[in-house]
Amino acid sequence: MVWRRVQISDGATLRELHGVIQVAMGWEGIHLYQFRLRSRCYGSWELCASSPDVTLASLKLRKGARFTYDYDLNLPWRHEVRIEESRLDRVPGKKYPICTAGDGACPPEDCGGPRRYLAGLDDASSWEAFEDLQTMAEILNEAVLENRPEVLDDQDTRWRLEVAVERSKAREDARGRAFVRRRVNARLRKDGHLALMHQQC
């Protein structure tokens, strides 16, 4: 499961929350989005949704409230947003929003949606992935450990190595970017969420 826990001011808008989620997930805010709560949609104007410039405080969300956030609506990523605490005392000197916890790699932004992402994860542990690792190990063993660098002069061997490396790199990219809380918070401190909240109006 991929999840993030953030603390955000109740004076923030849903538009700002969109930016915070984008930063927390490691995305770039290039697709349409919408929040669905209380049978109403707020989000990108292209969707004829209500303006996301409504504050969290005005929505009067209580502890335990849940609503959804959909991103990239052609192949939607649906997030369940939960309010764990509706009021927390501000810590003096601490800048908000802040990410306090999370887990799970962020799926690549344009990977084809949840199904294609999961298929890519399956591919990473497939027999073909094992064969590519075996090919790389075999060729590097000959070139490095047996001290025979001339094996790389053979076009067929070099081609096999390049193909195996290329496919392995594609599988690694398909896993997504690992969650690193420090990296998320560094981006939030630089107000990265404020820039992303206006990517899609």
FILUM-590971 format. One record per residue: x, y, z of N, C-alpha, C, O in turn. Coordinates in steps of 0.05 Angstrom, whole numbers, m for minus. Example, Ala and Ser with C-alpha at 12.3 -4.5 7.8 and 13.67 -1.06 7.14 Angstrom:
BEGIN
+--------+---------+--------+---------+----------+--------+--------+---------+--------+--------+---------+--------+
| n_east | n_north |   n_up | ca_east | ca_north |  ca_up | c_east | c_north |   c_up | o_east | o_north |   o_up |
+--------+---------+--------+---------+----------+--------+--------+---------+--------+--------+---------+--------+
|    264 |    m114 |    156 |     246 |      m90 |    156 |    264 |     m66 |    156 |    285 |     m66 |    169 |
|    257 |     m45 |    142 |     273 |      m21 |    143 |    258 |       1 |    157 |    268 |      23 |    161 |
+--------+---------+--------+---------+----------+--------+--------+---------+--------+--------+---------+--------+
This chain:
BEGIN
+--------+---------+--------+---------+----------+--------+--------+---------+--------+--------+---------+--------+
| n_east | n_north |   n_up | ca_east | ca_north |  ca_up | c_east | c_north |   c_up | o_east | o_north |   o_up |
+--------+---------+--------+---------+----------+--------+--------+---------+--------+--------+---------+--------+
|     17 |     m24 |      0 |       0 |        0 |      0 |     18 |      25 |      0 |     38 |      26 |     14 |
|     10 |      44 |    m16 |      24 |       70 |    m17 |      8 |      90 |     m1 |    m15 |      94 |     m6 |
|     21 |     103 |     19 |       7 |      122 |     36 |     26 |     144 |     45 |     51 |     140 |     47 |
|     15 |     167 |     51 |      30 |      190 |     62 |     13 |     202 |     84 |    m11 |     203 |     82 |
|     26 |     212 |    105 |      13 |      227 |    126 |     24 |     255 |    126 |     48 |     259 |    128 |
|      7 |     275 |    124 |      15 |      303 |    123 |      0 |     319 |    144 |    m23 |     313 |    150 |
|     12 |     340 |    153 |      m1 |      360 |    170 |     m3 |     385 |    154 |     17 |     394 |    142 |
|    m27 |     397 |    153 |     m32 |      420 |    137 |    m51 |     439 |    152 |    m68 |     430 |    167 |
|    m48 |     465 |    148 |     m64 |      484 |    162 |    m93 |     482 |    152 |    m98 |     477 |    129 |
|   m112 |     486 |    170 |    m140 |      485 |    162 |   m148 |     509 |    146 |   m170 |     510 |    135 |
|   m130 |     529 |    144 |    m135 |      552 |    127 |   m127 |     547 |     98 |   m132 |     564 |     81 |
|   m114 |     524 |     93 |    m106 |      517 |     66 |   m131 |     509 |     50 |   m151 |     500 |     61 |
|   m129 |     512 |     24 |    m151 |      505 |      6 |   m147 |     477 |     m5 |   m126 |     465 |     m2 |
|   m169 |     467 |    m17 |    m166 |      441 |    m31 |   m146 |     443 |    m53 |   m132 |     423 |    m59 |
|   m144 |     466 |    m66 |    m124 |      469 |    m87 |    m96 |     466 |    m76 |    m79 |     453 |    m88 |
|    m91 |     477 |    m52 |     m65 |      474 |    m39 |    m61 |     445 |    m31 |    m39 |     435 |    m33 |
|    m82 |     432 |    m21 |     m80 |      404 |    m13 |    m72 |     387 |    m38 |    m56 |     368 |    m35 |
|    m83 |     394 |    m61 |     m75 |      380 |    m86 |    m45 |     383 |    m90 |    m31 |     363 |    m96 |
|    m34 |     407 |    m86 |      m5 |      411 |    m89 |     11 |     395 |    m69 |     32 |     384 |    m76 |
|      1 |     394 |    m44 |      15 |      379 |    m23 |     15 |     349 |    m30 |     36 |     336 |    m27 |
|     m7 |     338 |    m39 |      m8 |      310 |    m47 |     11 |     305 |    m70 |     25 |     284 |    m70 |
|     12 |     323 |    m89 |      30 |      319 |   m112 |     59 |     317 |   m102 |     74 |     300 |   m111 |
|     67 |     335 |    m84 |      94 |      335 |    m74 |     99 |     310 |    m57 |    120 |     297 |    m60 |
|     80 |     302 |    m41 |      83 |      279 |    m24 |     85 |     253 |    m40 |     99 |     235 |    m32 |
|     71 |     252 |    m63 |      73 |      229 |    m80 |     97 |     229 |    m99 |    105 |     208 |   m109 |
|    108 |     253 |   m103 |     131 |      255 |   m122 |    122 |     260 |   m150 |    138 |     255 |   m169 |
|     98 |     270 |   m154 |      88 |      276 |   m181 |     92 |     305 |   m188 |    102 |     321 |   m171 |
|     84 |     313 |   m212 |      89 |      341 |   m221 |     63 |     356 |   m228 |     65 |     378 |   m239 |
|     40 |     346 |   m221 |      15 |      362 |   m225 |      8 |     368 |   m253 |     m4 |     389 |   m258 |
|     14 |     350 |   m272 |       9 |      357 |   m300 |    m18 |     347 |   m310 |    m25 |     351 |   m334 |
|    m33 |     333 |   m293 |     m59 |      322 |   m302 |    m82 |     335 |   m287 |    m78 |     348 |   m267 |
|   m106 |     330 |   m297 |    m131 |      340 |   m284 |   m134 |     325 |   m257 |   m125 |     303 |   m254 |
|   m149 |     338 |   m239 |    m154 |      326 |   m213 |   m181 |     334 |   m203 |   m193 |     354 |   m212 |
|   m191 |     319 |   m184 |    m216 |      327 |   m170 |   m217 |     314 |   m142 |   m207 |     291 |   m138 |
|   m229 |     328 |   m124 |    m236 |      318 |    m98 |   m266 |     312 |    m98 |   m281 |     328 |   m109 |
|   m274 |     290 |    m87 |    m302 |      284 |    m84 |   m309 |     282 |    m55 |   m299 |     264 |    m41 |
|   m326 |     300 |    m45 |    m335 |      298 |    m18 |   m363 |     309 |    m15 |   m370 |     329 |    m27 |
|   m378 |     294 |      0 |    m406 |      301 |      5 |   m421 |     305 |    m22 |   m435 |     325 |    m26 |
|   m418 |     286 |    m40 |    m431 |      285 |    m66 |   m425 |     310 |    m83 |   m441 |     317 |   m101 |
|   m403 |     323 |    m78 |    m395 |      347 |    m93 |   m367 |     343 |   m103 |   m350 |     331 |    m89 |
|   m361 |     354 |   m126 |    m334 |      352 |   m138 |   m321 |     379 |   m138 |   m334 |     399 |   m145 |
|   m296 |     380 |   m130 |    m280 |      405 |   m131 |   m255 |     398 |   m146 |   m243 |     377 |   m142 |
|   m246 |     415 |   m164 |    m221 |      409 |   m178 |   m218 |     425 |   m204 |   m226 |     448 |   m206 |
|   m204 |     412 |   m223 |    m198 |      425 |   m248 |   m223 |     436 |   m262 |   m243 |     422 |   m264 |
|   m221 |     461 |   m272 |    m245 |      473 |   m284 |   m254 |     459 |   m309 |   m278 |     460 |   m315 |
|   m236 |     445 |   m323 |    m244 |      430 |   m347 |   m264 |     408 |   m341 |   m278 |     398 |   m359 |
|   m266 |     400 |   m316 |    m285 |      379 |   m308 |   m312 |     391 |   m299 |   m330 |     376 |   m291 |
|   m315 |     417 |   m301 |    m339 |      431 |   m292 |   m343 |     425 |   m262 |   m366 |     424 |   m253 |
|   m322 |     423 |   m248 |    m323 |      418 |   m219 |   m324 |     445 |   m205 |   m318 |     466 |   m216 |
|   m333 |     444 |   m180 |    m333 |      468 |   m163 |   m304 |     477 |   m159 |   m285 |     461 |   m160 |
|   m300 |     503 |   m154 |    m273 |      513 |   m149 |   m260 |     500 |   m125 |   m273 |     497 |   m104 |
|   m234 |     492 |   m128 |    m220 |      480 |   m105 |   m209 |     502 |    m86 |   m194 |     495 |    m68 |
|   m217 |     527 |    m90 |    m207 |      548 |    m73 |   m223 |     551 |    m48 |   m226 |     573 |    m37 |
|   m234 |     529 |    m38 |    m249 |      529 |    m13 |   m230 |     518 |      9 |   m215 |     499 |      5 |
|   m231 |     531 |     32 |    m212 |      523 |     54 |   m222 |     498 |     67 |   m245 |     491 |     68 |
|   m203 |     484 |     79 |    m209 |      459 |     94 |   m227 |     466 |    118 |   m245 |     451 |    125 |
|   m221 |     489 |    131 |    m237 |      497 |    154 |   m266 |     501 |    146 |   m284 |     494 |    161 |
|   m271 |     513 |    123 |    m299 |      518 |    115 |   m314 |     493 |    109 |   m339 |     493 |    109 |
|   m300 |     471 |    103 |    m313 |      445 |     98 |   m322 |     431 |    124 |   m337 |     412 |    123 |
|   m312 |     442 |    146 |    m319 |      431 |    173 |   m315 |     400 |    174 |   m333 |     385 |    183 |
|   m292 |     392 |    166 |    m285 |      363 |    167 |   m278 |     355 |    195 |   m263 |     368 |    209 |
|   m289 |     333 |    204 |    m284 |      323 |    231 |   m265 |     300 |    230 |   m259 |     288 |    209 |
|   m254 |     293 |    253 |    m236 |      270 |    256 |   m251 |     246 |    245 |   m274 |     240 |    253 |
|   m237 |     230 |    228 |    m249 |      206 |    217 |   m262 |     210 |    190 |   m269 |     191 |    177 |
|   m266 |     236 |    182 |    m278 |      241 |    156 |   m261 |     230 |    133 |   m236 |     230 |    135 |
|   m274 |     221 |    112 |    m260 |      211 |     88 |   m271 |     222 |     63 |   m295 |     227 |     61 |
|   m254 |     227 |     44 |    m263 |      235 |     17 |   m242 |     225 |     m3 |   m221 |     216 |      5 |
|   m248 |     228 |    m29 |    m229 |      218 |    m49 |   m216 |     241 |    m64 |   m227 |     262 |    m67 |
|   m193 |     235 |    m74 |    m177 |      252 |    m91 |   m169 |     236 |   m115 |   m155 |     216 |   m112 |
|   m178 |     244 |   m139 |    m172 |      230 |   m163 |   m152 |     247 |   m179 |   m156 |     271 |   m182 |
|   m132 |     234 |   m190 |    m112 |      248 |   m206 |   m107 |     232 |   m232 |   m107 |     208 |   m232 |
|   m103 |     247 |   m254 |    m100 |      236 |   m281 |   m125 |     220 |   m288 |   m125 |     195 |   m287 |
|   m146 |     234 |   m295 |    m172 |      222 |   m297 |   m176 |     204 |   m321 |   m196 |     189 |   m322 |
|   m157 |     203 |   m340 |    m159 |      184 |   m362 |   m153 |     156 |   m352 |   m166 |     137 |   m359 |
|   m133 |     154 |   m335 |    m126 |      128 |   m322 |   m123 |     135 |   m292 |   m101 |     136 |   m282 |
|   m145 |     138 |   m279 |    m145 |      152 |   m252 |   m130 |     137 |   m230 |   m132 |     112 |   m227 |
|   m116 |     153 |   m215 |    m104 |      145 |   m190 |   m123 |     156 |   m169 |   m126 |     180 |   m165 |
|   m137 |     138 |   m155 |    m156 |      146 |   m134 |   m143 |     143 |   m107 |   m133 |     122 |   m100 |
|   m143 |     165 |    m92 |    m132 |      166 |    m65 |   m155 |     169 |    m45 |   m174 |     185 |    m50 |
|   m153 |     155 |    m23 |    m172 |      160 |     m2 |   m158 |     179 |     18 |   m137 |     173 |     28 |
|   m171 |     202 |     23 |    m160 |      222 |     42 |   m175 |     218 |     68 |   m200 |     219 |     68 |
|   m161 |     214 |     90 |    m173 |      211 |    116 |   m164 |     234 |    135 |   m140 |     241 |    135 |
|   m182 |     244 |    149 |    m175 |      265 |    169 |   m170 |     249 |    196 |   m188 |     239 |    208 |
|   m144 |     249 |    203 |    m137 |      234 |    228 |   m141 |     252 |    253 |   m149 |     242 |    274 |
|   m136 |     277 |    250 |    m141 |      297 |    271 |   m151 |     322 |    258 |   m139 |     331 |    239 |
|   m172 |     334 |    269 |    m182 |      358 |    256 |   m169 |     383 |    268 |   m169 |     404 |    256 |
|   m158 |     381 |    291 |    m144 |      403 |    304 |   m119 |     394 |    319 |   m120 |     377 |    336 |
|    m96 |     405 |    311 |     m71 |      400 |    325 |    m59 |     427 |    332 |    m61 |     446 |    317 |
|    m46 |     428 |    355 |     m33 |      453 |    363 |     m9 |     457 |    345 |      7 |     438 |    340 |
|     m5 |     481 |    335 |      18 |      488 |    318 |     43 |     487 |    335 |     43 |     497 |    358 |
|     64 |     476 |    325 |      90 |      476 |    339 |    105 |     501 |    330 |    110 |     504 |    306 |
|    112 |     518 |    349 |     127 |      542 |    342 |    152 |     536 |    327 |    168 |     519 |    334 |
|    157 |     551 |    305 |     181 |      548 |    289 |    179 |     526 |    268 |    197 |     524 |    251 |
|    157 |     510 |    268 |     154 |      489 |    248 |    138 |     500 |    225 |    118 |     513 |    229 |
|    148 |     495 |    201 |     134 |      505 |    177 |    115 |     484 |    167 |    122 |     460 |    165 |
|     91 |     492 |    160 |      70 |      474 |    149 |     65 |     482 |    120 |     67 |     505 |    113 |
|     57 |     462 |    104 |      52 |      434 |    110 |     77 |     418 |    114 |     99 |     427 |    106 |
|     74 |     395 |    127 |      97 |      378 |    132 |     88 |     349 |    129 |     65 |     342 |    136 |
|    105 |     332 |    118 |     100 |      304 |    116 |    112 |     290 |    140 |    136 |     293 |    145 |
|     96 |     276 |    155 |     105 |      263 |    180 |    111 |     234 |    177 |    125 |     222 |    194 |
|    100 |     221 |    156 |     105 |      192 |    152 |     95 |     184 |    125 |     82 |     200 |    111 |
|    101 |     160 |    117 |      92 |      149 |     92 |    106 |     123 |     86 |    125 |     115 |     99 |
|     97 |     110 |     65 |     109 |       85 |     56 |    100 |      79 |     28 |     79 |      88 |     19 |
|    117 |      64 |     14 |     110 |       56 |    m13 |    121 |      75 |    m34 |    119 |      99 |    m31 |
|    133 |      63 |    m55 |     144 |       79 |    m76 |    122 |      93 |    m91 |     99 |      83 |    m94 |
|    129 |     117 |   m101 |     109 |      132 |   m118 |    110 |     120 |   m146 |    131 |     118 |   m158 |
|     86 |     112 |   m156 |      85 |      102 |   m184 |     94 |     124 |   m203 |     88 |     147 |   m198 |
|    108 |     117 |   m225 |     115 |      137 |   m245 |     90 |     152 |   m255 |     69 |     139 |   m258 |
|     92 |     178 |   m260 |      69 |      194 |   m266 |     54 |     185 |   m291 |     29 |     183 |   m290 |
|     68 |     178 |   m312 |      54 |      170 |   m337 |     59 |     141 |   m343 |     68 |     135 |   m365 |
|     54 |     124 |   m324 |      60 |       95 |   m328 |     36 |      79 |   m339 |     37 |      55 |   m342 |
|     13 |      93 |   m344 |     m10 |       79 |   m355 |    m31 |      71 |   m334 |    m48 |      55 |   m339 |
|    m29 |      83 |   m310 |     m49 |       78 |   m290 |    m43 |      54 |   m272 |    m22 |      41 |   m275 |
|    m60 |      49 |   m253 |     m55 |       28 |   m233 |    m51 |       0 |   m244 |    m33 |     m14 |   m235 |
|    m66 |      m7 |   m264 |     m63 |      m35 |   m275 |    m36 |     m38 |   m289 |    m22 |     m58 |   m284 |
|    m28 |     m19 |   m305 |      m2 |      m21 |   m318 |     21 |     m19 |   m298 |     41 |     m33 |   m302 |
|     17 |      m3 |   m277 |      38 |       m2 |   m256 |     41 |     m29 |   m243 |     64 |     m38 |   m239 |
|     19 |     m42 |   m235 |      21 |      m68 |   m223 |     33 |     m89 |   m241 |     47 |    m107 |   m233 |
|     26 |     m87 |   m267 |      38 |     m106 |   m287 |     68 |    m102 |   m289 |     83 |    m121 |   m291 |
|     77 |     m76 |   m287 |     105 |      m71 |   m287 |    119 |     m83 |   m263 |    142 |     m92 |   m265 |
|    106 |     m82 |   m240 |     118 |      m94 |   m216 |    120 |    m124 |   m219 |    140 |    m136 |   m210 |
|    100 |    m136 |   m231 |     101 |     m165 |   m236 |    124 |    m172 |   m255 |    138 |    m191 |   m252 |
|    128 |    m154 |   m276 |     150 |     m158 |   m295 |    177 |    m157 |   m282 |    196 |    m171 |   m290 |
|    179 |    m141 |   m260 |     205 |     m138 |   m247 |    214 |    m164 |   m233 |    237 |    m168 |   m228 |
|    195 |    m181 |   m227 |     202 |     m207 |   m215 |    196 |    m231 |   m233 |    192 |    m253 |   m224 |
|    196 |    m225 |   m259 |     189 |     m246 |   m279 |    214 |    m263 |   m286 |    237 |    m256 |   m278 |
|    209 |    m285 |   m300 |     231 |     m302 |   m310 |    249 |    m286 |   m328 |    274 |    m290 |   m328 |
|    238 |    m269 |   m345 |     254 |     m253 |   m364 |    273 |    m234 |   m349 |    296 |    m230 |   m357 |
|    264 |    m223 |   m326 |     281 |     m206 |   m310 |    304 |    m222 |   m299 |    327 |    m212 |   m298 |
|    299 |    m246 |   m290 |     320 |     m264 |   m280 |    340 |    m270 |   m302 |    364 |    m270 |   m297 |
|    330 |    m276 |   m326 |     348 |     m282 |   m349 |    366 |    m259 |   m356 |    389 |    m262 |   m362 |
|    355 |    m234 |   m355 |     371 |     m210 |   m360 |    393 |    m207 |   m340 |    415 |    m200 |   m347 |
|    387 |    m212 |   m314 |     407 |     m210 |   m293 |    429 |    m231 |   m297 |    452 |    m226 |   m293 |
|    420 |    m255 |   m306 |     439 |     m277 |   m310 |    457 |    m270 |   m334 |    481 |    m275 |   m332 |
|    446 |    m258 |   m355 |     462 |     m249 |   m378 |    483 |    m229 |   m370 |    507 |    m231 |   m377 |
|    475 |    m209 |   m354 |     493 |     m188 |   m346 |    515 |    m200 |   m328 |    539 |    m193 |   m331 |
|    508 |    m217 |   m309 |     527 |     m229 |   m291 |    548 |    m246 |   m307 |    572 |    m245 |   m302 |
|    538 |    m261 |   m326 |     555 |     m279 |   m342 |    576 |    m262 |   m358 |    600 |    m269 |   m357 |
|    567 |    m242 |   m371 |     585 |     m225 |   m388 |    604 |    m210 |   m370 |    628 |    m208 |   m377 |
|    594 |    m198 |   m349 |     613 |     m183 |   m331 |    633 |    m201 |   m317 |    655 |    m193 |   m312 |
|    624 |    m226 |   m311 |     643 |     m245 |   m299 |    666 |    m250 |   m318 |    689 |    m251 |   m310 |
|    660 |    m255 |   m344 |     681 |     m260 |   m364 |    699 |    m235 |   m367 |    723 |    m237 |   m367 |
|    686 |    m211 |   m370 |     701 |     m187 |   m376 |    718 |    m178 |   m352 |    741 |    m169 |   m355 |
|    707 |    m179 |   m328 |     720 |     m168 |   m304 |    734 |    m189 |   m287 |    759 |    m187 |   m284 |
|    719 |    m208 |   m278 |     731 |     m228 |   m259 |    752 |    m246 |   m273 |    772 |    m253 |   m261 |
|    746 |    m254 |   m298 |     765 |     m270 |   m313 |    785 |    m253 |   m328 |    803 |    m264 |   m342 |
|    783 |    m227 |   m325 |     801 |     m208 |   m338 |    803 |    m212 |   m368 |    825 |    m214 |   m379 |
|    780 |    m214 |   m381 |     779 |     m217 |   m410 |    761 |    m195 |   m422 |    740 |    m201 |   m432 |
|    771 |    m170 |   m421 |     754 |     m148 |   m432 |    749 |    m150 |   m461 |    730 |    m137 |   m471 |
|    764 |    m166 |   m476 |     760 |     m170 |   m504 |    733 |    m182 |   m511 |    724 |    m181 |   m534 |
|    720 |    m195 |   m491 |     693 |     m207 |   m497 |    673 |    m185 |   m505 |    654 |    m190 |   m519 |
|    678 |    m160 |   m495 |     660 |     m138 |   m502 |    665 |    m128 |   m531 |    649 |    m112 |   m541 |
|    686 |    m137 |   m544 |     691 |     m130 |   m572 |    672 |    m145 |   m590 |    667 |    m136 |   m613 |
|    662 |    m168 |   m581 |     644 |     m184 |   m597 |    617 |    m170 |   m598 |    604 |    m164 |   m578 |
|    608 |    m164 |   m623 |     583 |     m148 |   m627 |    559 |    m162 |   m614 |    542 |    m149 |   m602 |
|    557 |    m189 |   m618 |     534 |     m203 |   m607 |    533 |    m202 |   m576 |    512 |    m198 |   m564 |
|    556 |    m206 |   m564 |     558 |     m205 |   m535 |    551 |    m176 |   m525 |    536 |    m173 |   m506 |
|    562 |    m156 |   m538 |     557 |     m129 |   m530 |    527 |    m122 |   m533 |    515 |    m109 |   m516 |
|    515 |    m131 |   m555 |     486 |     m127 |   m559 |    470 |    m140 |   m538 |    451 |    m128 |   m527 |
|    476 |    m165 |   m531 |     462 |     m179 |   m510 |    463 |    m164 |   m483 |    444 |    m162 |   m469 |
|    487 |    m154 |   m477 |     491 |     m139 |   m452 |    475 |    m113 |   m452 |    462 |    m107 |   m433 |
|    476 |     m99 |   m474 |     462 |      m73 |   m476 |    431 |     m77 |   m473 |    418 |     m62 |   m460 |
|    421 |     m98 |   m487 |     392 |     m104 |   m485 |    384 |    m111 |   m457 |    364 |    m102 |   m447 |
|    400 |    m128 |   m444 |     394 |     m136 |   m416 |    395 |    m112 |   m397 |    378 |    m110 |   m380 |
|    415 |     m95 |   m400 |     417 |      m71 |   m383 |    393 |     m52 |   m388 |    381 |     m42 |   m369 |
|    386 |     m48 |   m413 |     364 |      m30 |   m420 |    338 |     m40 |   m409 |    322 |     m25 |   m397 |
|    332 |     m66 |   m412 |     307 |      m77 |   m401 |    307 |     m76 |   m370 |    286 |     m71 |   m358 |
|    330 |     m81 |   m357 |     332 |      m80 |   m328 |    327 |     m52 |   m318 |    313 |     m48 |   m298 |
|    338 |     m32 |   m332 |     334 |       m4 |   m325 |    304 |       3 |   m328 |    293 |      17 |   m311 |
|    291 |      m6 |   m349 |     263 |        0 |   m353 |    246 |     m12 |   m331 |    227 |       0 |   m321 |
|    253 |     m36 |   m322 |     239 |      m49 |   m300 |    243 |     m33 |   m274 |    224 |     m30 |   m258 |
|    267 |     m24 |   m269 |     273 |       m8 |   m245 |    257 |      18 |   m245 |    246 |      26 |   m225 |
|    256 |      31 |   m268 |     241 |       56 |   m271 |    211 |      51 |   m266 |    198 |      68 |   m254 |
|    201 |      28 |   m275 |     173 |       22 |   m272 |    165 |      18 |   m242 |    141 |      20 |   m235 |
|    184 |      13 |   m225 |     178 |        9 |   m196 |    171 |      36 |   m183 |    157 |      37 |   m163 |
|    180 |      58 |   m196 |     173 |       84 |   m185 |    195 |      94 |   m166 |    215 |      80 |   m161 |
|    191 |     119 |   m157 |     211 |      132 |   m140 |    206 |     125 |   m111 |    183 |     127 |   m101 |
|    226 |     116 |    m97 |     224 |      109 |    m69 |    215 |     133 |    m52 |    223 |     156 |    m58 |
|    199 |     128 |    m32 |     190 |      149 |    m14 |    213 |     156 |      5 |    224 |     139 |     20 |
|    220 |     182 |      5 |     241 |      192 |     24 |    229 |     217 |     37 |    226 |     238 |     24 |
|    222 |     215 |     62 |     208 |      237 |     76 |    224 |     263 |     75 |    213 |     284 |     72 |
|    250 |     261 |     79 |     267 |      285 |     79 |    265 |     299 |     52 |    263 |     324 |     51 |
|    264 |     284 |     30 |     262 |      296 |      4 |    235 |     310 |      0 |    234 |     332 |    m11 |
|    214 |     297 |     10 |     187 |      310 |      8 |    186 |     336 |     24 |    177 |     356 |     14 |
|    196 |     335 |     49 |     196 |      359 |     66 |    213 |     381 |     55 |    207 |     405 |     58 |
|    236 |     374 |     43 |     253 |      395 |     31 |    237 |     409 |      9 |    239 |     434 |      6 |
|    223 |     394 |     m7 |     207 |      406 |    m28 |    184 |     423 |    m17 |    178 |     444 |    m28 |
|    171 |     414 |      4 |     149 |      429 |     17 |    160 |     455 |     29 |    147 |     476 |     27 |
|    184 |     454 |     42 |     196 |      478 |     54 |    202 |     499 |     32 |    201 |     523 |     38 |
|    208 |     490 |      8 |     213 |      508 |    m14 |    187 |     516 |    m29 |    188 |     528 |    m50 |
|    164 |     510 |    m16 |     138 |      517 |    m27 |    133 |     504 |    m55 |    119 |     516 |    m71 |
|    144 |     480 |    m59 |     139 |      466 |    m84 |    109 |     460 |    m88 |    100 |     459 |   m111 |
|     94 |     457 |    m67 |      66 |      451 |    m69 |     50 |     475 |    m80 |     30 |     472 |    m93 |
|     60 |     499 |    m74 |      46 |      523 |    m84 |     50 |     526 |   m114 |     31 |     536 |   m128 |
|     72 |     518 |   m125 |      76 |      519 |   m154 |     59 |     497 |   m167 |     47 |     502 |   m188 |
|     58 |     473 |   m156 |      43 |      451 |   m168 |     13 |     455 |   m166 |     m2 |     444 |   m182 |
|      3 |     469 |   m146 |     m26 |      472 |   m143 |    m38 |     487 |   m166 |    m62 |     486 |   m170 |
|    m22 |     502 |   m182 |     m32 |      517 |   m204 |    m25 |     504 |   m231 |    m32 |     516 |   m252 |
|    m12 |     481 |   m231 |      m6 |      468 |   m257 |    m31 |     464 |   m273 |    m32 |     471 |   m296 |
|    m51 |     451 |   m261 |     m77 |      447 |   m273 |    m97 |     463 |   m257 |   m100 |     458 |   m233 |
|   m111 |     481 |   m270 |    m131 |      497 |   m255 |   m157 |     483 |   m255 |   m177 |     493 |   m244 |
+--------+---------+--------+---------+----------+--------+--------+---------+--------+--------+---------+--------+
